[in-house]
Amino acid sequence: MNKTKLFLASIALAASQAAAAQGQKGPDWLEDAFFYQIYPSSYQDSDGNGIGDLQGIINRLDYIKSLGVNAIWLNPVFESGWFDGGYDVIDFYRIDPRFGTNTDMVRLTEEAHKRGIKVCLDLVAGHTSTRSEWFKQSASGDVNSRYADYYIWTDSISAQDKADIVKRHNSEIPASNTTGKYVEANAKRAKYYLKNYFECQPALNYGYANPDPSHPWEQPVTAPGPQAVRRELRNIMSFWFDKGIDGFRVDLAASLVKNDPEKEAVKALWHEMREWKDKNYPQCVLISEWANPPLAIPAGFSIDFMFSFGVKGYASLFFDHATPWGQVKPSRTPTYDYCYFDMRGKGKLDEFITNYTNSYTKTKDRGYIAIPTCNHDFQRHNIGTRNTPEQLKVAMTFFLTMPGIPFIYYGDEIGMKYQEDLPSKEGSNKRGGSRTPMQWAKGETAGFSTCKPSELYLPVDTDGGRITVETQDADPNSLLNYTRALARLRHATPALNNQGDWQLISSLSQPYPMVYKRTLGKQTIVVALNPSGKTVKANVGIKSATKLLSTGRATIKKGTVTLGSCSAVVAEVEEL
């Protein structure tokens, strides 16, 4: 066994022992955790400059608590070049001035904790901005610099890599084109550096799982440079944990180690980080953007997402070819003529149920799967023909009654619409349609800011004032108040919380309605969903049922659930 493989094996063994000692699934507060994701630039502007900030979030903490959530995840707040929405980090140890100061972040955390709300930050672990001092010092060629090998440099690349550079430079906007792997820098350090996505995002050097002997710049994971980057990653987390932060969502967590097709090296890296975290910060949590729970959770993460990429299934529920994320792309298969949560009632459940069941079975005793309502990277559910409160309530019932840990993206609790055809802002491209300002009240800026509408970070759409917190707060039948009722029910019902078991009890051959049960101890809860526009029935094999919450026309009696158009029901049952 070579040194690299021995190193990986030792890390994996140590981490598995640590996980057993600390509790595999993570801190105990995750058992009832309920997250709210905030895109800080778009949540609440407190100083009238058209951009959201930390003080704005502080001002809205009581509202956040009213949703029943007890944890928030903030998209990147560290100092950034703002070419990619904050994901091009200049300084991981400093809050970006647009949001406030480090002191403001500490105060936000303290105020959230007073309300029983945990605070997690976004950690862009794979790259920095070219404006980072780390990169500047690495590029300088000073071999004695602390940051000399924080990045991957070479004077020699293949003909194909050179052709990719030419192709990128001949594109309409080279800086925002992701073609190829290398950037021609002509720095003192070397001629080229490896990027992750855009040219301004040089990849941090976590090493190569299988370094090519003919490529001397491909350092093994055990080399001093990659080991120094690992130490820096721990330093960043320690810095913020010590200031009260409760965890990190790690951006593209599976991509750190290069030439790692089986992900063994990156799994070993996260085993190492989990062991360190459990020893020093046992009540803090690591959340991955891996999108493959059977890999991510055993690697050391407490939560991983099932959503628009990775393990397939989410897209079949919510994306179809008439919406931006469902449109045909050569690299994206399959595509869907109809998604499941659509009034036409022509969707299928097979892909989601098969892959979800497999992921759930493999991870339920080790961590949590999160199925988010949306996030900053893909379309909201209020889109196209899925745009009524009745439809959105059925979808919200699904999100808040499934196992794992729910994540509501800001504004989904009121049904904010995906805004099409917006100009790209800070690298948003079509993602900007899901990043528009939170709609608090009637008016030109929807209560988000006191600035002029023309000065807003992104435009707002109040839909005549109907899709606002103000309007829905006063309406007992609103999506907002239905979401609150679902949250209360989830917290109060043991079988519905994050620990309860799950099983589909309807037939895949008859996808409408979707009926599943949640069980914990002697309690059994049945959830039935019908997002279609027709009345549907299913035999659910129960003796009796007590309705806990419903939307639309829904009944359960004599072992049969009957759901009218866009209906859902949650009931406690006695099984036959």
N, C-alpha and C positions, 0 to 999 in steps of 0.2 A: 504494500500500500504506500503511495507517494505521500509527501508531506501535506499537500492540499487536501487529499481525500481523508487522511488521518485527522487533520484539523476539523474538517466538516463533520466527521463521525463523532469526535469528542464533544463538539458544540451541541450536536443533536442529543447525545446522551445526557449531558449536563442539563440541557433545557427540559428534557422530558422528566428528569428527576425533580427539577425545580417546580415544574407545573404540577406534579403530583403533590408536592408539599404545600403549594400556595392555593391550590384549587384551579383545575384546568380551565374553567369557564371565565375566570377573571374575578374582579372585585364583586362583592355581594350586592352592591347597588345596581348592578346590571339586571338582576332578577326582575326588577320592576321599572327598568329604564324606558324612557320614551323621549326621543330626540326631535329637535326642531333645528333645521338647517337654515342659516342666515347668510345671504350674500351681502356683506357689510356695506358696500357702496350703494346698495339699493334698499336698505331697510328703513332708516330714519335719519334725516339730515337735521342736526341740532344747531348749526351755525349759518344756515342760509346760503351755502355755496353750491348747492345742487347735488352734493355727493353725501351719502350716508357716512356715519362715523360711530365711534364707540359710545360717546355720550348719548347719541340717539338710541342705541340699543339699551343703554341703562334706563333711559326714559320710558322704554316700552317693556321692561321686565315684568311689571304687574300683568300686562296683557299676555305675555308669554306664559306666565304661570297659570292664567285663567284657561289656557288651552289644555291643561292637564299634563303638559310636558314637564320633565324634570332634568333635562339636559339639553344643551345647545351645542351645535358645531358651527364654527365660523369659517367661511372660506378665507383664503390667505389674507393676513393682516400685517405681515412683515414688510419692511421697506422693499419696494419693488420698482422695476423700470416701467411697469404697466404696459408692456407690449403684449402680455398674455394674461390679462385679468388678475394680476398678482402672482401668477405662477412662474414669474421670472424674478427670483428673489435676489436682492442686493445684500441684505443683512438680516440674518435669521434672529439676531439678538435685539432688534429694534423695531418697534411698531411704526408703520408708515405714517408720516406726518398728516396725510389726508384723513386718517382715522383718529389721530391723537398721539398719545405718548405711552411709554411703558407704564407710567403711573396710572393712566386711564385704564389700561388693561387690568392692572391689579385691582383698581376700584370696581370695574365691571365684574370681575371674578368675586370680589367680596360681596357686592350687592346681589349677585346671582345666588351665592351660597346662603345668604340670609333668607332667600325665598325657596331654598331646597333645590336649586338648579345647578347642575354641574356644567362646566365650561370646557369644551374641547376645541383645539385649534387644528388648522390644516398644515401638514408638514410636507413640503415639497422636497423629498429626500434625494431625488435622482439628479438634480441639476441646480444651477444658479443662473443669475444674469451675467452677461459679459461685463456688466458694470460693477460686479462684486469685487471687493479688494482681494479676495482669494484668487479670483481669476487673473486680475491685473498682476499680482505678484508672481503667480505661476507662469504667466506669459512673459515676464521680464527676463527669464532665463537664469535667475539667481538660484543655483542648485542648493544653496544653504537656506533658502526661504522655507518656512514652515509649510507653505502651500505649493511647493515645487511640483509634487506629484499628486495634487488634489484632482487633476484633470488628466485626460488621455491625449497625448501629443505624439505626432509622427511627422517625419519629413518625406515619407514614402506612402503612397496609396495606390490602389489598383487603377487600371484604365477605366473600368466601369465607374469607380468612385469619382474619378476626374470628370467623366461624362455626366454624372449626376449633378456635379457642381455647375457645369456649363448649362445644363437643362434648367436648373434652379435659377441661375442668373439671367437666363433668357425669358423667364416667366414675367408676368405682368407686375407682380410685387415680390421680388426675390426674398426679401426679409421675412415674409409671412408664408413662404413656400416651404413645405416640409420634406421635399425630395432629397434623397441621399443621406449619408451618415456623417460626412466630414465638411468642415468649413475651412476655406483658405484664409489664414490669418496673417501669414508671413511675420510671425512674432519672433522675438529673439529665442524663445524656448524651442520653437519648431515651426514648420510651415503650415501644418494643419492641426485642428483639434476635432475631437469627436463631439457631435451635438446629440441631444436627445430629440428635439422636435424642431423648433425654429432656430435660426442661426444665432440668436441671442441667448440660447439656452445650452451652454456647454455641459456635457455629461460629467458628473462627479465620478471619480475613479474608485469604484468598489472592487476592481479587479476582474479577471476573466476566469470563468470556471474551467475552461479548456484552452489555455493560451497557445497560440500558434508559434512554434519555435522559430519560424521564419519572420515573425513579427515581434521584434524585441520590445516594442512599446506595449504589448499586451502583457501586463503584469499579473501574476497569480494573486488570488485573494489574500494570500499570506504575506505579500510583499509589504514593505514599510508604508508606501503611499496609500494603498487600500486600507491598511490597518489604521492609519492616521485619520482617514475619512470616517471610519467607523467610530473612532473616539470622538470626532467632532459631532457626529450624529447623537451620541450619548450626551455630549456637553450641551447641545441645543435643547434636548428634552429635559435635562436636569435644570437648566436655567429657568425654563418656564414652569416645570413642576414645582420648583422651589418658590415660585411666585403665586402658587395656588391653582395653576391650570390642572385639570383633571384627566387629560388625555389628548391623544393626537389621532386624527384621521390621516393616514399616510397615502399620499398621492402615488398612484401606479406602483404599488409596493413590490410587484413581482419583477420589475424591470431593472433593478439596481445592478446586479452582476451581469456582465456581458458574456456572450457565448455560453449560455447556461440553459440548453434546450429542455432538460428535465427539471429545472428549477431547484436542483439539489443544493447549489451553493447559496442561492438567495433564501431558501428555507433555513439553511444553517445560520445565515446572518440574522434572520428574525428570531430563531431559537435563542441566539446569543442575546439579542436585545430584550426578549421576554424574560430570560433568566435574570438579566441585570435589573430590569424594571421591577420584577416581582420581589427581588431582594431589597431594593432601595425605595420603591414607590408602589407598594402592593395595592393601594386603593386607586391607582391610576390605570387607564385603559389604552390599549392600542387597537385601532380600527383600520382595516385595510381597504384600499381600493385595488383589489385583486380580481374581483368578480369570478372567483372560483373557490367557494367555501371549502370543498374537500381538500384543497391544497393550502389555502390561507390559514384556516383555523388550526389544523395540526402544526403549522409552521410557527404558531405562537400568538396569532391575533385572536382577540376575543370576539370580534365582529367582522364579518365580511359581507359585501353587498351582492345581491342578485339583481341585475338590472340590464342596461342596454348593450353590454358586451360581455364576453366571457361565457359562462354557462348559459346556454340558450333557454329561452322561455319567457322572459319578461316582455320581449318585443312582440311575441304572439298575443299577448294580452292587450297591449296598448298602442302598437304601431301598425299602420297599414300603408299601402302604397300611395294613398292620397295625402299623407302627412310627411313632413320633411324627413323624419328619422325612419320612415318606412319605405322611402323611395328606393328604387332599384339601383344598386351599385355593384360593380363587378366583384368587389371584395366582400360584399355583405350578402350571405345566403343563410337561410332562405329569406324571402320577402313574403308579405302576407297581403292577399287581396282584401281580407277582412280580419280585423283583430277581434278578440273575444269581447272586450268591453265596448260594444258598438250596438246601437239599437237595431241594426239589421238582423242580428241574431244568426250570423253565418260563420262565426269564429269557431276555433277548435281549442281544446284544452290539452291535447295529447302531449305536445312538446313541453309545456310548462309543468304539467303534473309529473311526467316521467322524470324530468331533470331536477325539479324541485324535490320530489320524494327521495331521489338518489342522494342529493346533497344534504337534505335534512336528516336522513337516516345515518349518514356517515359522520355528522357533526353535532347532533343534538345533545350529546353528553359532553362535548368539548368546547362549545362556543355557540354563537348566535348568528343566524342569517338575517340580514336586513333587506326588506323589499321596500324601497323608498317611493313616496308618491311622485317624485321627480327629483332632479337636482340641476345644478348650474350648467350641465353639459348636454341636456337633451330636453325635448319638448314637454311642456306641461300637459296635463290631461284634459284641460278645457281647450280643445282644439278641433277645428273642422266641425263635423256633425255631433261631436260629443261636447255639448255646451250648455246643457240644462242642469239646474240644481238637482233634479231627480236622478239624472245619470251620474252626476258626480258623487252623490250620496252613496250610491251602490258601490262605486269604486272605493270610496273612503271606508265603507264597511269592510271591504276586503283588506285594505291596508292595515286597519286597526284591530282585526280579529285573527290575523295569521300569527303563527309562532314567531320566535325571534324577537328582534327589537325594532319597533316602528320608527321611521324617520319621515317627518312631514317637512317638505320644502316650503319656505316662507311663502305665504300667499295662497297655497293650495287649500288651506282651511277655509278660504272665502271663494275659491274657484277662480282665481286670477287666470286670465286667458294668455295663451302663447301668442305673442305679437309677431306677426309675419312681416317680412320685407323691411326690417329695420336696418339702418346702416351699421356696419361693423364698428364696434367700440372697444378699444383696447384688446384687439384680437378675438373678439367675441364671435365674429362671423354670424351664422344663423343662430348661435347659442344666445345672442342678445335678446331674443324673443322670450327667453325664460329668466332674464335678469333685470327686468324693468322694475321701477320703484314700487314699493309696497303701497297699496291703496287703502289709506286709513279713513278718508272722509271725502265728501263732495268738494268740488273746487278744481281749479286748473292744475294744481299740483297734488291733488288727492291727499292733502295733509302730510305729504312726505317732506316738503320743504317750504320755506317762506320765499324762495327765490322766484324769479320769473320763469314761466314754462320753457322759454328758450334757453335758460341756463341749466336745466336739468341734465344730470348725468346721462339718463335715457328717458324717453318720453313715457308718460303714464297713460293708461286707458281706464277711465272710471266707469265705462259703459253706462253713462248717464247717472252715475252715482249708485247703481245697484250692486256692483261688486266692490263694496267697501266694508271695512270693519264697522264703521258708524251705522250704516244701514242694516247690516246683518245682525249686529249686536242687539238691535231693538226688535228683531223678527224672530219669534220662538221657533219658526219652521225653517230658518235659514240653514245653509250648509255649515256656517260657523257654529251655530248652536247644536247642530247634529254632531259635528266633530267633537265638541266638548262633551256631549252625552256619551259618545262612543269611548272617549278617553276615561270618563268616570267609570263606565261599565268595565273597561279593561282593568283598571286599577282595583276595582272592588270584587272582581270575579276571579278566583284563583286559577280556574281552568283556562281563562283567556290571557293570563299574563305570560311572561316570556318563558316560563318553565313548563306550561301545559303541553301535553302531547297533541298530535295532529293526525287526522286520517281522512282522506276523501271517501265519502259514502255514496255519492251519486255515480252514475255510469259515464265513462268516457265516450261511449257510443251515443249518448244523449247529453251533449255538453251543457244544455240549458235546462234546468238551473245547475249551477255549481253548488254542491252541498258538502260540507265537511264538518267533522266534529272535533272539538277540543276537550281533552280529559285531563284531570288531575285528581288523584285519589278517587273518591266516590262521586265527584262532580263531572257531569257531561253537558257540554254546551254544543248545540247544533247551529251552524251558520248556513243560511241559504241565500244565494245571490242570483238575480236575474237582470242583467244589463240590457236585455233585448226589449223590443217594443211589443212583444206578444205575451200572452198568458201561458205559463208553463207549470208542469207538475212533476213531482218525483216521490217515489216511495222511500221513506227514510228509516223504516223499521223501528219505530219508537212506540212506547206504550202511552205516554202522556207528555205534554209540553207546556211550559210556562213562558210566554213571550216576555223577553226582557227589553228589546228595542227593535223597532222596525221602521222602514220607510216604504212608501207606496202601499199597495194592497198585498198583504201577505198573511197567510194562515197556515197553521200546522194542526192537523187533527186526524185521528184514526190512522196514524202512520203515514200520512200524505202531506207534503208541503205544496201549497199552491201560491204562486207568485204572479201578480199582474205585471204590466209593463214597468220596467225600471223600478224593481222592488227588491227588498232585502229584509231578512229577519234574523234576529239572534234570540235563541230560546234555550232555557235550561230544560233538559228532557230526562225522562226515565225510559231506559231502553227495554225492549222486549227480552 
